[in-house]
């Protein structure tokens, strides 16, 4: 496991799955949920900037990092249930929330299902649940790579046997590939290649394709309102989610803002951890 100064590692049994948690700092709790293909170590640049005045709880979602990888449970509802159950185990009645990519998608649904549990939400590089179809559909070609990852057996085979594909996605995801330290990229590629992790990566993408996309197209989320104060940070050069698709969410939220970061891509916490930390501090200091 990668080492990071001050980080404490422990495990919790949640809904029949053993989840790994990397924890650091003292103060008001903040739950951090990683995206694909990362795990808790994806927050290594943000941790030193926020741990001075916050208790950071970096969760390895089921199937990733050092959490167990069962055969099932990679749909959004299951991830939401995992996180809420973990908060119960940790004795967290309420916390702030930071999520990236899949972790941010999970974060939106956590705030919709249990708004009383989350004071604020910072979403990095992720669409809100109320996209405008006329803006999103012309950009759907950007998700071409998910067609490989979501296919039964093929997705896990690609992740296990074609590490260059994972490296390509990570390099494509930043405006300047020099952001990635070779040892860091190696760690995320290595983790994604493990048989159980590769199967989990495939299952994650397939569950979204089979369940969430249909709900988005049918407008199923329009009956829900986001009451948690939320900021979406978007990279101006995000290869997957250009900022143009992030409009329209304000009609379904009490306080939802979008901030676009110039010269950045899909990994804002890697490219601009300083700005992410600044935005988090400002958001968390607001009433909520």
MIDOSE-1310 file (N, C-alpha, C; in nm, 2 decimals, decimal comma, always signed):
residues 288
xxxx	+0,08/-0,12/+0,00/+0,00/+0,00/+0,00/+0,09/+0,12/+0,00; +0,06/+0,23/-0,08/+0,14/+0,35/-0,08/+0,13/+0,41/+0,06; +0,24/+0,48/+0,10/+0,25/+0,54/+0,23/+0,23/+0,69/+0,21; +0,16/+0,75/+0,31/+0,14/+0,90/+0,31/+0,15/+0,94/+0,46
xxxx	+0,23/+1,04/+0,49/+0,25/+1,08/+0,62/+0,12/+1,12/+0,70; +0,11/+1,06/+0,81/-0,01/+1,09/+0,90/-0,13/+1,01/+0,87; -0,14/+0,93/+0,76/-0,26/+0,86/+0,73/-0,27/+0,73/+0,81; -0,39/+0,71/+0,87/-0,42/+0,59/+0,95/-0,51/+0,50/+0,86
xxxx	-0,48/+0,37/+0,86/-0,55/+0,28/+0,78/-0,63/+0,19/+0,87; -0,76/+0,17/+0,84/-0,84/+0,07/+0,91/-0,95/+0,02/+0,82; -1,02/-0,08/+0,87/-1,12/-0,15/+0,79/-1,26/-0,15/+0,87; -1,36/-0,16/+0,79/-1,50/-0,17/+0,85/-1,58/-0,27/+0,77
xxxx	-1,65/-0,35/+0,84/-1,74/-0,45/+0,78/-1,88/-0,38/+0,76; -1,91/-0,37/+0,63/-2,03/-0,29/+0,59/-2,11/-0,37/+0,49; -2,24/-0,40/+0,53/-2,33/-0,47/+0,44/-2,26/-0,60/+0,38; -2,19/-0,67/+0,46/-2,12/-0,79/+0,42/-2,00/-0,78/+0,34
xxxx	-1,95/-0,65/+0,33/-1,82/-0,62/+0,26/-1,72/-0,55/+0,35; -1,60/-0,59/+0,34/-1,50/-0,52/+0,42/-1,44/-0,41/+0,34; -1,46/-0,28/+0,39/-1,42/-0,16/+0,32/-1,29/-0,11/+0,39; -1,20/-0,06/+0,31/-1,08/+0,00/+0,36/-1,10/+0,15/+0,37
xxxx	-1,05/+0,21/+0,48/-1,06/+0,36/+0,50/-0,92/+0,41/+0,53; -0,88/+0,52/+0,46/-0,76/+0,59/+0,49/-0,80/+0,72/+0,56; -0,76/+0,74/+0,68/-0,81/+0,86/+0,76/-0,69/+0,94/+0,81; -0,71/+1,07/+0,81/-0,61/+1,16/+0,85/-0,67/+1,29/+0,90
xxxx	-0,60/+1,36/+1,00/-0,65/+1,49/+1,04/-0,75/+1,49/+1,15; -0,78/+1,60/+1,20/-0,88/+1,62/+1,31/-0,97/+1,74/+1,27; -1,09/+1,74/+1,33/-1,18/+1,85/+1,30/-1,31/+1,80/+1,24; -1,38/+1,88/+1,17/-1,50/+1,85/+1,11/-1,48/+1,74/+1,01
xxxx	-1,56/+1,63/+1,01/-1,54/+1,52/+0,91/-1,58/+1,55/+0,77; -1,49/+1,50/+0,68/-1,52/+1,51/+0,54/-1,50/+1,37/+0,48; -1,60/+1,32/+0,41/-1,59/+1,19/+0,34/-1,55/+1,22/+0,20; -1,44/+1,14/+0,15/-1,39/+1,16/+0,02/-1,41/+1,03/-0,06
xxxx	-1,47/+1,04/-0,18/-1,50/+0,92/-0,26/-1,43/+0,94/-0,40; -1,35/+0,84/-0,42/-1,26/+0,84/-0,54/-1,34/+0,81/-0,67; -1,28/+0,83/-0,78/-1,33/+0,79/-0,91/-1,25/+0,67/-0,97; -1,28/+0,64/-1,10/-1,21/+0,54/-1,17/-1,09/+0,59/-1,25
xxxx	-0,98/+0,52/-1,25/-0,95/+0,39/-1,19/-0,87/+0,41/-1,06; -0,90/+0,51/-0,98/-0,82/+0,54/-0,86/-0,88/+0,47/-0,74; -0,81/+0,50/-0,63/-0,85/+0,46/-0,49/-0,81/+0,57/-0,40; -0,81/+0,54/-0,27/-0,78/+0,64/-0,17/-0,66/+0,73/-0,20
xxxx	-0,56/+0,67/-0,26/-0,43/+0,74/-0,29/-0,45/+0,85/-0,39; -0,56/+0,85/-0,46/-0,59/+0,96/-0,55/-0,60/+1,09/-0,48; -0,62/+1,09/-0,35/-0,64/+1,22/-0,27/-0,51/+1,26/-0,21; -0,40/+1,20/-0,25/-0,27/+1,23/-0,18/-0,23/+1,37/-0,19
xxxx	-0,26/+1,44/-0,29/-0,22/+1,59/-0,31/-0,32/+1,68/-0,23; -0,44/+1,63/-0,21/-0,54/+1,72/-0,14/-0,53/+1,70/+0,01; -0,49/+1,58/+0,05/-0,48/+1,55/+0,20/-0,40/+1,65/+0,27; -0,28/+1,68/+0,23/-0,20/+1,78/+0,31/-0,26/+1,92/+0,32
xxxx	-0,34/+1,95/+0,22/-0,40/+2,09/+0,22/-0,52/+2,10/+0,30; -0,59/+1,99/+0,34/-0,71/+2,00/+0,41/-0,71/+1,93/+0,55; -0,61/+1,85/+0,57/-0,61/+1,77/+0,70/-0,57/+1,85/+0,82; -0,52/+1,97/+0,80/-0,49/+2,06/+0,91/-0,61/+2,10/+1,00
xxxx	-0,73/+2,11/+0,93/-0,85/+2,15/+1,01/-0,97/+2,06/+0,97; -0,95/+1,95/+0,91/-1,06/+1,86/+0,89/-1,02/+1,71/+0,91; -1,11/+1,63/+0,95/-1,09/+1,49/+0,96/-1,13/+1,43/+0,83; -1,03/+1,39/+0,75/-1,05/+1,33/+0,61/-1,07/+1,18/+0,62
xxxx	-1,18/+1,14/+0,57/-1,21/+0,99/+0,56/-1,22/+0,95/+0,42; -1,11/+0,89/+0,37/-1,09/+0,85/+0,23/-1,13/+0,71/+0,21; -1,24/+0,68/+0,15/-1,30/+0,55/+0,14/-1,26/+0,48/+0,01; -1,21/+0,36/+0,02/-1,20/+0,27/-0,10/-1,34/+0,21/-0,12
xxxx	-1,40/+0,25/-0,23/-1,53/+0,19/-0,26/-1,52/+0,04/-0,29; -1,63/-0,03/-0,27/-1,62/-0,18/-0,29/-1,56/-0,21/-0,43; -1,47/-0,30/-0,43/-1,40/-0,35/-0,55/-1,28/-0,27/-0,59; -1,24/-0,17/-0,51/-1,13/-0,08/-0,55/-1,03/-0,07/-0,43
xxxx	-0,91/-0,04/-0,46/-0,81/-0,02/-0,36/-0,79/-0,14/-0,27; -0,81/-0,13/-0,14/-0,79/-0,24/-0,05/-0,92/-0,29/+0,01; -1,03/-0,24/-0,05/-1,16/-0,30/+0,00/-1,19/-0,43/-0,07; -1,28/-0,51/-0,02/-1,31/-0,63/-0,08/-1,39/-0,61/-0,21
xxxx	-1,38/-0,71/-0,30/-1,44/-0,70/-0,43/-1,54/-0,82/-0,45; -1,66/-0,81/-0,39/-1,76/-0,91/-0,41/-1,81/-0,92/-0,55; -1,88/-1,02/-0,58/-1,93/-1,04/-0,72/-2,04/-0,94/-0,76; -2,11/-0,88/-0,66/-2,22/-0,79/-0,69/-2,21/-0,66/-0,61
xxxx	-2,30/-0,57/-0,64/-2,31/-0,45/-0,57/-2,24/-0,33/-0,62; -2,23/-0,32/-0,76/-2,16/-0,21/-0,82/-2,25/-0,10/-0,88; -2,38/-0,11/-0,85/-2,47/-0,01/-0,90/-2,47/+0,11/-0,80; -2,53/+0,22/-0,85/-2,52/+0,34/-0,77/-2,59/+0,32/-0,64
xxxx	-2,71/+0,26/-0,63/-2,78/+0,24/-0,51/-2,70/+0,16/-0,41; -2,63/+0,06/-0,45/-2,55/-0,02/-0,36/-2,43/+0,07/-0,30; -2,37/+0,15/-0,39/-2,26/+0,23/-0,34/-2,31/+0,33/-0,24; -2,43/+0,39/-0,26/-2,49/+0,48/-0,17/-2,51/+0,41/-0,04
xxxx	-2,57/+0,30/-0,04/-2,60/+0,22/+0,08/-2,47/+0,19/+0,16; -2,37/+0,15/+0,08/-2,24/+0,12/+0,15/-2,19/+0,24/+0,23; -2,19/+0,36/+0,17/-2,14/+0,48/+0,23/-2,22/+0,52/+0,35; -2,35/+0,51/+0,34/-2,43/+0,55/+0,45/-2,41/+0,45/+0,57
xxxx	-2,40/+0,32/+0,54/-2,38/+0,22/+0,64/-2,24/+0,24/+0,70; -2,14/+0,28/+0,62/-2,01/+0,31/+0,68/-2,01/+0,42/+0,77; -2,08/+0,53/+0,74/-2,09/+0,64/+0,83/-2,16/+0,60/+0,96; -2,25/+0,51/+0,95/-2,31/+0,46/+1,08/-2,21/+0,39/+1,16
xxxx	-2,13/+0,30/+1,10/-2,03/+0,23/+1,17/-1,93/+0,32/+1,23; -1,89/+0,43/+1,16/-1,79/+0,52/+1,21/-1,85/+0,62/+1,31; -1,98/+0,62/+1,33/-2,05/+0,71/+1,42/-2,06/+0,86/+1,36; -2,07/+0,87/+1,23/-2,08/+1,00/+1,17/-2,22/+1,03/+1,14
xxxx	-2,28/+1,12/+1,22/-2,42/+1,16/+1,19/-2,43/+1,25/+1,07; -2,32/+1,33/+1,05/-2,32/+1,43/+0,94/-2,18/+1,46/+0,90; -2,16/+1,49/+0,78/-2,02/+1,52/+0,73/-2,03/+1,60/+0,60; -1,93/+1,66/+0,56/-1,91/+1,72/+0,43/-1,87/+1,61/+0,34
xxxx	-1,88/+1,64/+0,21/-1,86/+1,53/+0,11/-1,78/+1,59/-0,01; -1,68/+1,52/-0,05/-1,60/+1,55/-0,18/-1,60/+1,42/-0,26; -1,63/+1,43/-0,39/-1,63/+1,31/-0,47/-1,58/+1,35/-0,61; -1,51/+1,25/-0,67/-1,46/+1,27/-0,81/-1,51/+1,16/-0,90
xxxx	-1,56/+1,20/-1,02/-1,59/+1,10/-1,12/-1,70/+1,01/-1,06; -1,69/+0,88/-1,06/-1,79/+0,79/-1,00/-1,82/+0,82/-0,86; -1,72/+0,87/-0,78/-1,74/+0,91/-0,65/-1,83/+1,03/-0,64; -1,82/+1,12/-0,73/-1,91/+1,24/-0,73/-2,05/+1,20/-0,77
xxxx	-2,07/+1,11/-0,87/-2,20/+1,06/-0,91/-2,27/+0,99/-0,78; -2,19/+0,91/-0,71/-2,24/+0,85/-0,59/-2,28/+0,97/-0,49; -2,20/+1,07/-0,48/-2,22/+1,18/-0,39/-2,35/+1,25/-0,42; -2,39/+1,27/-0,54/-2,52/+1,34/-0,57/-2,63/+1,25/-0,52
xxxx	-2,62/+1,12/-0,53/-2,73/+1,03/-0,49/-2,73/+1,02/-0,34; -2,62/+1,03/-0,28/-2,61/+1,03/-0,13/-2,69/+1,15/-0,08; -2,66/+1,27/-0,14/-2,73/+1,39/-0,09/-2,88/+1,39/-0,12; -2,92/+1,32/-0,23/-3,06/+1,31/-0,26/-3,13/+1,22/-0,17
xxxx	-3,07/+1,11/-0,13/-3,13/+1,01/-0,05/-3,13/+1,04/+0,10; -3,02/+1,10/+0,14/-3,01/+1,13/+0,29/-2,95/+1,27/+0,31; -3,02/+1,37/+0,27/-2,97/+1,51/+0,28/-2,93/+1,55/+0,42; -3,00/+1,49/+0,52/-2,97/+1,53/+0,66/-2,83/+1,49/+0,70
xxxx	-2,76/+1,40/+0,62/-2,63/+1,34/+0,66/-2,52/+1,43/+0,60; -2,54/+1,52/+0,51/-2,44/+1,59/+0,44/-2,46/+1,74/+0,45; -2,36/+1,81/+0,50/-2,37/+1,95/+0,52/-2,34/+2,03/+0,39; -2,24/+1,98/+0,31/-2,20/+2,04/+0,18/-2,14/+1,93/+0,09
xxxx	-2,14/+1,96/-0,04/-2,09/+1,86/-0,14/-2,01/+1,93/-0,24; -1,89/+1,89/-0,26/-1,80/+1,93/-0,37/-1,78/+1,82/-0,47; -1,84/+1,84/-0,59/-1,83/+1,74/-0,69/-1,73/+1,78/-0,80; -1,64/+1,69/-0,83/-1,53/+1,71/-0,92/-1,55/+1,63/-1,05
xxxx	-1,56/+1,70/-1,16/-1,56/+1,63/-1,29/-1,68/+1,53/-1,30; -1,80/+1,58/-1,27/-1,91/+1,49/-1,29/-2,04/+1,56/-1,32; -2,12/+1,50/-1,40/-2,25/+1,55/-1,44/-2,35/+1,54/-1,32; -2,43/+1,64/-1,31/-2,54/+1,63/-1,21/-2,65/+1,55/-1,27
xxxx	-2,75/+1,50/-1,19/-2,86/+1,41/-1,24/-2,96/+1,47/-1,33; -2,95/+1,60/-1,36/-3,06/+1,66/-1,44/-3,00/+1,73/-1,57; -2,93/+1,66/-1,65/-2,87/+1,72/-1,77/-2,97/+1,75/-1,87; -2,94/+1,85/-1,95/-3,03/+1,89/-2,06/-2,99/+1,80/-2,18
xxxx	-3,09/+1,72/-2,23/-3,06/+1,62/-2,33/-3,00/+1,68/-2,46; -3,05/+1,80/-2,50/-3,00/+1,86/-2,62/-2,86/+1,90/-2,61; -2,81/+1,92/-2,49/-2,66/+1,95/-2,47/-2,58/+1,82/-2,45; -2,64/+1,72/-2,39/-2,57/+1,60/-2,35/-2,55/+1,50/-2,47
xxxx	-2,66/+1,48/-2,55/-2,66/+1,38/-2,65/-2,55/+1,41/-2,76; -2,53/+1,53/-2,80/-2,42/+1,55/-2,90/-2,28/+1,52/-2,85; -2,27/+1,51/-2,72/-2,14/+1,48/-2,66/-2,12/+1,33/-2,62; -2,22/+1,25/-2,65/-2,22/+1,11/-2,61/-2,11/+1,03/-2,67
xxxx	-2,06/+1,08/-2,78/-1,94/+1,01/-2,84/-1,82/+1,00/-2,75; -1,81/+1,10/-2,66/-1,70/+1,11/-2,57/-1,69/+0,99/-2,47; -1,80/+0,91/-2,46/-1,80/+0,80/-2,37/-1,77/+0,67/-2,45; -1,70/+0,68/-2,56/-1,68/+0,56/-2,64/-1,60/+0,45/-2,56
xxxx	-1,51/+0,49/-2,48/-1,43/+0,39/-2,41/-1,51/+0,31/-2,31; -1,62/+0,36/-2,27/-1,70/+0,28/-2,17/-1,77/+0,16/-2,24; -1,78/+0,17/-2,38/-1,84/+0,05/-2,45/-1,75/-0,07/-2,44; -1,62/-0,05/-2,42/-1,53/-0,16/-2,40/-1,54/-0,21/-2,26
xxxx	-1,54/-0,12/-2,16/-1,53/-0,15/-2,02/-1,65/-0,22/-1,97; -1,77/-0,19/-2,03/-1,89/-0,24/-1,97/-1,93/-0,38/-2,03; -1,86/-0,42/-2,13/-1,90/-0,55/-2,19/-1,86/-0,67/-2,10; -1,95/-0,76/-2,08/-1,92/-0,88/-1,99/-1,79/-0,95/-2,04
xxxx	-1,70/-0,98/-1,96/-1,57/-1,05/-1,98/-1,47/-0,96/-2,06; -1,52/-0,89/-2,15/-1,43/-0,80/-2,23/-1,37/-0,69/-2,14; -1,45/-0,63/-2,06/-1,41/-0,51/-1,98/-1,30/-0,56/-1,89; -1,32/-0,67/-1,82/-1,21/-0,71/-1,72/-1,09/-0,75/-1,80
xxxx	-1,11/-0,81/-1,92/-0,99/-0,86/-1,99/-0,90/-0,74/-2,04; -0,97/-0,63/-2,08/-0,90/-0,51/-2,12/-0,82/-0,45/-2,00; -0,88/-0,44/-1,89/-0,82/-0,38/-1,77/-0,70/-0,47/-1,72; -0,72/-0,60/-1,73/-0,61/-0,69/-1,69/-0,49/-0,70/-1,79
xxxx	-0,53/-0,71/-1,92/-0,43/-0,74/-2,02/-0,38/-0,63/-2,11; -0,45/-0,51/-2,10/-0,41/-0,40/-2,18/-0,39/-0,28/-2,09; -0,28/-0,28/-2,01/-0,26/-0,16/-1,92/-0,24/-0,03/-1,99; -0,19/-0,04/-2,12/-0,17/+0,08/-2,20/-0,31/+0,15/-2,22
xxxx	-0,42/+0,08/-2,21/-0,55/+0,14/-2,23/-0,58/+0,23/-2,11; -0,55/+0,18/-1,99/-0,57/+0,25/-1,87/-0,48/+0,37/-1,86; -0,36/+0,35/-1,90/-0,26/+0,47/-1,91/-0,31/+0,57/-2,00; -0,36/+0,53/-2,12/-0,41/+0,62/-2,22/-0,53/+0,71/-2,16
xxxx	-0,62/+0,65/-2,09/-0,73/+0,72/-2,03/-0,68/+0,82/-1,93; -0,59/+0,78/-1,85/-0,54/+0,87/-1,75/-0,46/+0,99/-1,81; -0,38/+0,96/-1,91/-0,31/+1,07/-1,98/-0,41/+1,16/-2,05; -0,51/+1,10/-2,12/-0,61/+1,18/-2,19/-0,69/+1,26/-2,09
xxxx	-0,70/+1,22/-1,96/-0,78/+1,29/-1,87/-0,72/+1,42/-1,81; -0,59/+1,45/-1,84/-0,53/+1,57/-1,79/-0,49/+1,66/-1,91; -0,48/+1,79/-1,88/-0,44/+1,88/-1,98/-0,29/+1,87/-2,01; -0,21/+1,84/-1,90/-0,07/+1,82/-1,92/-0,03/+1,69/-1,85
xxxx	+0,01/+1,59/-1,94/+0,04/+1,46/-1,89/+0,15/+1,45/-1,79; +0,23/+1,56/-1,78/+0,34/+1,56/-1,68/+0,29/+1,57/-1,54; +0,16/+1,59/-1,52/+0,10/+1,59/-1,39/+0,12/+1,45/-1,32; +0,12/+1,35/-1,41/+0,12/+1,21/-1,35/+0,27/+1,17/-1,32
xxxx	+0,30/+1,15/-1,20/+0,43/+1,09/-1,17/+0,42/+0,94/-1,21; +0,53/+0,89/-1,27/+0,53/+0,75/-1,32/+0,49/+0,65/-1,21; +0,54/+0,67/-1,09/+0,51/+0,57/-0,98/+0,36/+0,57/-0,94; +0,30/+0,69/-0,95/+0,16/+0,71/-0,92/+0,07/+0,64/-1,03
xxxx	+0,10/+0,67/-1,15/+0,03/+0,60/-1,26/+0,04/+0,45/-1,25; +0,17/+0,41/-1,22/+0,19/+0,26/-1,21/+0,10/+0,20/-1,10; +0,08/+0,27/-0,99/+0,00/+0,22/-0,88/-0,14/+0,20/-0,92; -0,20/+0,30/-0,99/-0,34/+0,29/-1,03/-0,36/+0,19/-1,14
xxxx	-0,26/+0,18/-1,23/-0,27/+0,07/-1,33/-0,26/-0,06/-1,27; -0,16/-0,08/-1,18/-0,14/-0,21/-1,11/-0,27/-0,25/-1,04; -0,33/-0,16/-0,97/-0,45/-0,19/-0,89/-0,56/-0,24/-0,99; -0,57/-0,17/-1,10/-0,68/-0,20/-1,20/-0,66/-0,33/-1,26
xxxx	-0,54/-0,38/-1,27/-0,51/-0,51/-1,33/-0,54/-0,63/-1,24; -0,55/-0,61/-1,11/-0,58/-0,72/-1,03/-0,71/-0,79/-1,07; -0,72/-0,92/-1,08/-0,84/-0,98/-1,13/-0,97/-0,94/-1,07; -0,98/-0,93/-0,94/-1,10/-0,89/-0,88/-1,13/-0,74/-0,90
xxxx	-1,03/-0,66/-0,91/-1,05/-0,51/-0,93/-1,09/-0,49/-1,08; -1,03/-0,57/-1,17/-1,07/-0,56/-1,31/-1,22/-0,60/-1,33; -1,26/-0,70/-1,26/-1,40/-0,74/-1,27/-1,49/-0,63/-1,21; -1,45/-0,57/-1,10/-1,52/-0,46/-1,04/-1,54/-0,34/-1,13
xxxx	-1,43/-0,31/-1,20/-1,43/-0,20/-1,30/-1,53/-0,22/-1,41; -1,53/-0,34/-1,46/-1,63/-0,38/-1,56/-1,77/-0,37/-1,51; -1,79/-0,42/-1,39/-1,93/-0,42/-1,33/-1,98/-0,28/-1,30; -1,89/-0,20/-1,26/-1,92/-0,06/-1,23/-1,98/+0,01/-1,36
xxxx	-1,90/+0,00/-1,47/-1,95/+0,06/-1,59/-2,07/+0,00/-1,65; -2,09/-0,14/-1,63/-2,20/-0,20/-1,69/-2,33/-0,16/-1,61; -2,32/-0,15/-1,48/-2,43/-0,12/-1,40/-2,48/+0,02/-1,43; -2,39/+0,11/-1,46/-2,43/+0,25/-1,50/-2,50/+0,25/-1,63
xxxx	-2,45/+0,17/-1,72/-2,51/+0,16/-1,86/-2,65/+0,10/-1,85; -2,67/+0,00/-1,77/-2,80/-0,07/-1,76/-2,90/+0,00/-1,68; -2,86/+0,08/-1,58/-2,96/+0,14/-1,49/-2,96/+0,29/-1,50; -2,85/+0,35/-1,48/-2,85/+0,50/-1,46/-2,88/+0,57/-1,59
xxxx	-2,82/+0,52/-1,70/-2,85/+0,59/-1,83/-3,00/+0,59/-1,86; -3,06/+0,48/-1,84/-3,21/+0,48/-1,87/-3,28/+0,58/-1,78; -3,24/+0,59/-1,66/-3,31/+0,69/-1,57/-3,28/+0,83/-1,61; -3,16/+0,86/-1,66/-3,13/+0,99/-1,71/-3,21/+1,02/-1,83
xxxx	-3,23/+0,93/-1,93/-3,30/+0,95/-2,05/-3,45/+0,97/-2,02; -3,50/+0,90/-1,92/-3,64/+0,91/-1,88/-3,67/+1,03/-1,79; -3,57/+1,10/-1,74/-3,59/+1,21/-1,65/-3,63/+1,16/-1,52; -3,60/+1,04/-1,47/-3,64/+0,99/-1,35/-3,60/+1,07/-1,23
xxxx	-3,49/+1,14/-1,24/-3,44/+1,21/-1,12/-3,51/+1,35/-1,10; -3,59/+1,39/-1,20/-3,65/+1,52/-1,19/-3,75/+1,53/-1,07; -3,79/+1,42/-1,01/-3,88/+1,43/-0,90/-3,80/+1,45/-0,77; -3,67/+1,45/-0,78/-3,59/+1,47/-0,66/-3,52/+1,61/-0,66
xxxx	-3,51/+1,67/-0,54/-3,45/+1,80/-0,53/-3,33/+1,80/-0,45; -3,22/+1,86/-0,49/-3,09/+1,87/-0,42/-3,10/+1,98/-0,32; -3,09/+1,95/-0,19/-3,10/+2,06/-0,09/-2,96/+2,09/-0,03; -2,87/+2,00/-0,05/-2,73/+2,02/+0,00/-2,66/+2,12/-0,08
xxxx	-2,60/+2,23/-0,01/-2,52/+2,32/-0,09/-2,41/+2,25/-0,16; -2,40/+2,27/-0,29/-2,32/+2,20/-0,38/-2,24/+2,28/-0,48; -2,12/+2,25/-0,50/-2,04/+2,31/-0,60/-1,98/+2,20/-0,70; -2,01/+2,22/-0,83/-1,94/+2,13/-0,92/-1,82/+2,20/-0,98
xxxx	-1,70/+2,14/-0,97/-1,59/+2,19/-1,04/-1,56/+2,12/-1,16; -1,55/+2,19/-1,28/-1,53/+2,12/-1,41/-1,40/+2,17/-1,47; -1,34/+2,08/-1,54/-1,22/+2,12/-1,62/-1,26/+2,17/-1,75; -1,20/+2,28/-1,79/-1,23/+2,34/-1,92/-1,20/+2,24/-2,04
xxxx	-1,10/+2,15/-2,02/-1,06/+2,06/-2,12/-1,09/+1,92/-2,08; -1,19/+1,89/-2,01/-1,23/+1,76/-1,97/-1,28/+1,68/-2,09; -1,20/+1,57/-2,13/-1,23/+1,50/-2,25/-1,36/+1,43/-2,24; -1,41/+1,40/-2,12/-1,54/+1,32/-2,11/-1,66/+1,41/-2,09
xxxx	-1,64/+1,51/-2,00/-1,76/+1,60/-1,96/-1,72/+1,74/-1,98; -1,74/+1,80/-2,10/-1,71/+1,94/-2,12/-1,81/+2,02/-2,04; -1,77/+2,14/-1,99/-1,86/+2,22/-1,91/-1,99/+2,25/-1,97; -2,00/+2,25/-2,10/-2,13/+2,29/-2,16/-2,25/+2,19/-2,12
xxxx	-2,22/+2,07/-2,08/-2,32/+1,98/-2,04/-2,37/+2,00/-1,90; -2,31/+2,09/-1,82/-2,34/+2,10/-1,68/-2,45/+2,21/-1,65; -2,51/+2,26/-1,75/-2,61/+2,36/-1,72/-2,74/+2,29/-1,69; -2,84/+2,37/-1,64/-2,97/+2,32/-1,61/-3,00/+2,26/-1,48
xxxx	-2,89/+2,23/-1,40/-2,92/+2,17/-1,27/-2,97/+2,26/-1,17; -2,95/+2,39/-1,18/-3,00/+2,48/-1,08/-3,15/+2,48/-1,05; -3,23/+2,44/-1,15/-3,37/+2,43/-1,14/-3,42/+2,33/-1,04; -3,33/+2,23/-1,01/-3,36/+2,12/-0,93/-3,28/+2,12/-0,80
xxxx	-3,23/+2,24/-0,76/-3,14/+2,24/-0,64/-3,16/+2,38/-0,57; -3,14/+2,37/-0,44/-3,15/+2,50/-0,36/-3,03/+2,58/-0,38; -2,91/+2,52/-0,40/-2,79/+2,59/-0,41/-2,68/+2,51/-0,48; -2,68/+2,52/-0,61/-2,59/+2,44/-0,70/-2,52/+2,54/-0,79
xxxx	-2,39/+2,54/-0,78/-2,30/+2,63/-0,86/-2,20/+2,55/-0,94; -2,17/+2,60/-1,05/-2,07/+2,53/-1,14/-1,95/+2,63/-1,16; -1,83/+2,58/-1,13/-1,71/+2,65/-1,15/-1,62/+2,58/-1,25; -1,58/+2,65/-1,35/-1,50/+2,60/-1,46/-1,35/+2,64/-1,44
xxxx	-1,26/+2,54/-1,44/-1,12/+2,56/-1,42/-1,05/+2,56/-1,55; -0,98/+2,67/-1,59/-0,91/+2,68/-1,71/-0,79/+2,58/-1,71; -0,75/+2,54/-1,83/-0,63/+2,46/-1,86/-0,63/+2,33/-1,77; -0,74/+2,27/-1,75/-0,75/+2,15/-1,67/-0,84/+2,05/-1,74
xxxx	-0,82/+1,92/-1,70/-0,91/+1,82/-1,76/-1,00/+1,75/-1,66; -0,99/+1,62/-1,66/-1,08/+1,53/-1,58/-1,03/+1,50/-1,44; -0,92/+1,54/-1,41/-0,86/+1,51/-1,28/-0,82/+1,63/-1,20; -0,92/+1,71/-1,16/-0,89/+1,84/-1,10/-0,81/+1,83/-0,97
xxxx	-0,84/+1,72/-0,89/-0,76/+1,70/-0,77/-0,62/+1,67/-0,79; -0,59/+1,62/-0,91/-0,45/+1,59/-0,95/-0,38/+1,72/-1,01; -0,46/+1,79/-1,09/-0,40/+1,91/-1,16/-0,40/+2,03/-1,08; -0,50/+2,06/-1,00/-0,51/+2,18/-0,92/-0,56/+2,15/-0,78
xxxx	-0,49/+2,07/-0,71/-0,53/+2,04/-0,57/-0,54/+2,17/-0,48; -0,46/+2,27/-0,51/-0,47/+2,39/-0,44/-0,60/+2,46/-0,46; -0,65/+2,47/-0,58/-0,78/+2,53/-0,60/-0,89/+2,45/-0,55; -0,88/+2,31/-0,56/-0,99/+2,23/-0,50/-0,99/+2,25/-0,35
xxxx	-0,88/+2,26/-0,28/-0,88/+2,28/-0,14/-0,94/+2,41/-0,10; -0,90/+2,52/-0,18/-0,96/+2,65/-0,15/-1,11/+2,65/-0,17; -1,16/+2,59/-0,28/-1,30/+2,59/-0,30/-1,37/+2,51/-0,19; -1,31/+2,40/-0,15/-1,37/+2,32/-0,04/-1,38/+2,40/+0,09
xxxx	-1,27/+2,47/+0,12/-1,27/+2,55/+0,25/-1,38/+2,65/+0,24; -1,39/+2,72/+0,13/-1,50/+2,82/+0,11/-1,64/+2,76/+0,12; -1,66/+2,65/+0,06/-1,79/+2,59/+0,06/-1,82/+2,54/+0,20; -1,73/+2,48/+0,27/-1,76/+2,42/+0,40/-1,78/+2,53/+0,50
xxxx	-1,73/+2,64/+0,48/-1,75/+2,75/+0,58/-1,88/+2,82/+0,57; -1,96/+2,79/+0,46/-2,09/+2,85/+0,44/-2,19/+2,78/+0,53; -2,30/+2,84/+0,56/-2,41/+2,77/+0,63/-2,46/+2,66/+0,56; -2,49/+2,55/+0,63/-2,55/+2,44/+0,57/-2,56/+2,32/+0,67
